[in-house]
Amino acid sequence: MNSIPDTLSGAIGADRYAVAGNPVAHSRSPRIHALFAAQTGQAVDYGRLLCPLDAFKATLTGFVQQGARGCNITVPFKFEAFEMAARHTPRAVLAQAANTLRFDAQAEGGWLADNTDGVGLVRDITVNAGVPIQGRRVLLLGAGGASAGVLGPLIEQRPSELVLANRTLDKARALVERHQAWAAQHGVTLHARALADVGEAFDVLINGTAASLGGGEVPVGAQALKPHALALDMMYGPAARPFLDWARAQGATARDGLGMLVEQAAESFTLWRGVRPDTAPVLALLRTEVDGTTPEAPR
């Protein structure tokens, strides 16, 4: 696997895909999808698509006109990508944000938007980390696009309680309100709280804020963690290290977002290609490559 290039861009006869965002140069997605393509024998040309902040729609439309088949979406365009699609999966509708687009033809119903962030996070926690969510108390920090994408799938795992905390309480309340019916359907107690008043002793803490990305302090105190809790930052590499060091100092099991990154990418790959790659060897290889590097964000 080490001989697989970072990107398969330019592969003859391959279907074109990319990760679109701003910034995007740091993205590990081309590397991951190159490994998936080699593993499954799929002809995939996956690159990076830098979109000007004021020209996302035009840039993406131009990419489609060049024959692209699909795209992953990263910050800050997940909400805009959702609005551009003609069709949406139920989990994208719940999130009102998309990190995956499949450019189906108009005759097929038009572009399909999906959000694979949540299923990627859940799979990393429950399968890769071996930590159950059902019946546990979960604290999710942040109410932006990252949290919007994972809240629904977390609820689906039936935790006993899920608290969404954000610096701006009104934003957290709006996201919680949109998910209340889903929470009731799954028997989950769902609350919105300010970061200064999250509560205590959670079994699972997930940091979906931009604190790590900006080099800021962990936005909650140690009381938020139950002894031996799982504390996961959606960032990975050096950006996540302060959070991971803090979690370990509190006696928690610390985990970064690399597993989430690989698992959500596998879900996108499956949507596009109809083939599910084996994530375990890819995650193991990425772990050795990422240690000591400086990626800025989970995608």
C-alpha positions in Angstrom: 0.0 0.0 0.0 2.9 2.4 0.6 3.5 2.6 -3.1 0.0 4.1 -3.8 0.3 7.8 -4.7 -1.3 10.6 -2.7 -3.8 11.2 -5.6 -4.8 9.2 -8.7 -5.4 12.5 -10.6 -4.8 12.0 -14.3 -5.5 8.2 -14.4 -6.5 7.3 -17.9 -10.2 6.3 -18.2 -10.9 6.9 -14.5 -14.0 8.6 -13.1 -13.3 12.0 -11.6 -13.9 13.0 -8.0 -12.5 15.6 -5.7 -12.7 17.1 -2.2 -13.9 20.7 -2.5 -13.3 23.4 0.1 -11.2 26.3 1.2 -8.6 25.6 2.4 -8.1 22.2 0.8 -4.4 21.7 0.3 -4.0 19.9 3.6 -6.7 17.3 2.8 -5.9 13.6 3.2 -9.0 12.6 1.2 -7.1 12.0 -2.1 -4.7 9.7 -0.3 -7.5 7.8 1.3 -9.5 7.4 -1.9 -6.4 6.3 -3.8 -5.9 3.5 -1.3 -9.6 2.6 -1.5 -9.4 2.5 -5.3 -6.3 0.3 -5.4 -7.8 -2.0 -2.8 -11.1 -2.5 -4.7 -9.9 -2.3 -8.3 -11.9 0.8 -9.0 -10.8 3.4 -11.7 -11.0 6.6 -9.7 -9.3 9.9 -10.3 -9.6 11.9 -7.0 -8.0 15.3 -6.5 -8.5 18.6 -4.7 -10.7 21.4 -5.7 -10.0 24.8 -4.2 -13.1 26.9 -4.3 -13.0 30.7 -3.8 -15.2 31.7 -0.9 -17.4 33.7 -3.2 -17.5 31.3 -6.1 -18.2 27.8 -4.7 -21.3 27.2 -6.9 -19.5 28.3 -10.1 -16.4 26.3 -9.3 -18.4 23.1 -8.6 -20.5 23.6 -11.6 -17.4 23.9 -13.8 -16.1 20.7 -12.2 -19.3 18.8 -13.1 -19.1 20.2 -16.7 -15.7 18.6 -17.0 -17.3 15.2 -16.4 -16.9 14.7 -12.7 -19.0 12.0 -11.0 -19.0 13.2 -7.4 -17.4 15.3 -4.8 -16.7 15.5 -1.1 -17.4 18.9 0.6 -15.4 20.3 3.4 -15.5 23.7 5.3 -17.0 26.1 4.8 -19.4 24.8 2.0 -21.4 22.0 3.6 -24.6 24.0 3.9 -24.3 25.5 0.4 -23.7 22.1 -1.1 -26.9 20.8 0.5 -28.8 23.6 -1.1 -27.4 22.9 -4.6 -28.6 19.3 -4.7 -31.9 18.2 -6.2 -32.2 15.1 -4.0 -31.1 14.4 -0.4 -30.7 11.4 1.8 -32.6 11.4 5.0 -29.5 12.0 7.1 -28.6 14.9 4.9 -32.1 16.4 5.4 -31.7 16.0 9.1 -28.4 17.8 9.1 -29.3 20.3 6.5 -25.7 20.0 5.4 -23.9 17.7 2.9 -20.3 16.5 2.8 -20.9 14.2 -0.2 -22.4 14.9 -3.6 -23.1 12.4 -6.4 -23.6 14.2 -9.7 -26.4 12.1 -11.1 -27.8 13.3 -14.4 -31.0 15.3 -14.6 -32.8 12.3 -16.1 -31.8 10.3 -13.0 -33.3 12.9 -10.7 -30.3 15.3 -10.4 -27.5 15.6 -7.9 -27.8 13.5 -4.7 -26.6 15.0 -1.4 -25.5 12.9 1.5 -23.8 13.4 4.9 -21.5 10.6 5.9 -19.8 12.4 8.8 -22.1 11.0 11.4 -22.0 7.4 10.3 -18.2 7.7 10.1 -18.0 9.0 13.6 -20.3 6.4 15.0 -18.4 3.6 13.3 -15.1 4.8 14.6 -16.4 5.0 18.2 -18.3 1.8 18.3 -16.2 -0.4 16.0 -12.7 0.9 15.9 -12.6 2.2 19.5 -15.0 -0.5 20.8 -17.0 2.0 22.9 -20.8 1.5 23.0 -23.0 4.6 22.7 -26.3 3.0 23.6 -27.3 3.8 27.2 -24.4 6.2 27.7 -24.4 10.0 28.4 -22.9 11.9 25.5 -21.7 15.5 25.3 -21.3 17.0 21.8 -19.5 20.4 21.7 -20.3 22.8 18.9 -23.3 23.6 16.7 -21.7 24.2 13.3 -21.6 22.0 10.2 -19.6 19.2 11.9 -22.0 18.8 14.8 -25.0 19.1 12.4 -23.7 16.2 10.5 -23.2 13.8 13.4 -26.0 14.6 15.8 -28.7 12.5 14.0 -26.5 9.3 13.7 -25.5 9.7 17.4 -29.1 9.9 18.4 -29.8 6.8 16.3 -27.4 4.9 18.6 -29.8 5.5 21.5 -27.7 7.1 24.2 -29.6 7.7 27.4 -28.9 11.4 27.2 -27.3 13.7 24.6 -26.3 17.2 25.4 -25.3 19.7 22.6 -23.3 22.6 24.0 -22.3 25.7 22.1 -20.8 29.1 22.8 -24.0 30.6 21.2 -26.8 28.9 23.0 -29.5 30.0 20.5 -27.6 28.2 17.7 -27.5 25.0 19.8 -31.2 25.3 20.6 -32.0 25.6 16.9 -30.1 22.4 16.1 -31.6 20.5 19.0 -35.1 21.6 18.0 -34.7 20.2 14.5 -33.6 16.9 16.0 -36.2 16.6 18.9 -38.6 14.4 17.0 -35.8 12.1 15.9 -34.6 12.0 19.6 -38.1 11.2 20.8 -38.4 8.4 18.2 -35.3 6.8 19.6 -36.0 7.4 23.3 -33.2 9.9 23.7 -33.2 12.8 26.1 -31.8 15.7 24.1 -30.7 19.1 25.6 -29.0 22.3 24.4 -26.7 24.0 26.8 -24.1 26.8 26.9 -20.5 25.8 27.1 -20.2 27.2 30.6 -23.0 24.9 31.9 -22.7 21.5 30.2 -23.1 19.4 33.2 -20.9 16.6 34.6 -19.7 13.1 34.3 -20.3 12.2 30.6 -19.3 8.8 29.3 -18.5 10.2 25.8 -17.3 13.7 25.0 -17.0 14.7 21.3 -15.3 18.0 20.4 -16.8 19.4 17.2 -15.8 23.0 17.8 -13.0 24.9 16.0 -11.1 25.3 19.2 -8.4 22.8 18.3 -8.1 24.2 14.7 -7.5 27.7 16.1 -5.1 26.6 18.8 -7.6 27.5 21.6 -8.1 25.9 25.0 -10.5 23.0 25.5 -13.9 24.7 25.8 -15.1 22.7 28.9 -13.8 21.8 32.3 -12.6 18.4 33.6 -15.9 17.9 35.4 -17.6 17.1 32.1 -15.7 13.8 31.9 -16.6 10.7 33.8 -13.6 8.6 35.0 -12.3 6.6 32.0 -14.6 8.3 29.6 -13.9 8.5 25.9 -12.9 12.0 24.7 -12.7 12.4 21.0 -11.6 15.5 19.0 -12.8 15.6 15.3 -9.4 17.1 14.4 -6.3 14.9 14.0 -2.6 15.3 14.0 -0.9 18.2 15.8 -4.1 20.2 15.9 -5.7 17.6 18.1 -2.8 17.1 20.5 -3.6 19.7 23.1 -7.1 18.3 23.5 -5.8 14.7 23.6 -3.2 15.7 26.2 -5.9 17.4 28.3 -8.2 14.3 28.1 -5.4 11.9 29.2 -4.6 14.2 32.1 -8.2 13.8 33.3 -7.9 10.0 33.1 -10.0 9.7 29.9 -9.4 7.6 26.8 -8.3 10.1 24.2 -9.0 9.7 20.5 -8.6 12.0 17.5 -10.7 12.3 14.3 -8.5 10.2 11.9 -10.7 7.1 12.2 -13.8 9.2 11.6 -12.1 10.7 8.5 -11.4 7.2 7.0 -14.8 5.8 7.9 -16.8 8.7 6.4 -14.7 8.5 3.3 -15.5 4.8 3.0 -19.2 5.6 3.2 -18.8 8.2 0.4 -16.8 5.7 -1.7 -19.6 3.2 -1.3 -22.3 5.7 -2.4 -20.3 6.5 -5.5 -18.9 3.1 -6.5 -21.3 0.5 -5.0 -18.3 -1.2 -3.4 -17.3 -0.9 0.3 -13.6 -0.8 1.0 -11.9 -2.4 4.0 -11.1 0.6 6.3 -8.8 -1.2 8.8 -5.6 -1.4 6.7 -6.2 2.1 5.4 -6.6 3.6 8.9 -3.5 1.7 10.1 -1.4 3.1 7.2 -2.8 6.6 7.6 -2.0 6.5 11.3 1.7 5.9 10.6 1.7 8.7 8.0 -0.1 11.3 10.0 1.9 11.1 13.2 4.3 14.1 13.0 2.5 15.8 10.1 0.4 19.0 10.2 -3.0 18.6 8.8 -5.4 21.3 9.8 -8.8 19.5 9.9 -10.5 16.1 9.6 -11.0 16.1 5.9 
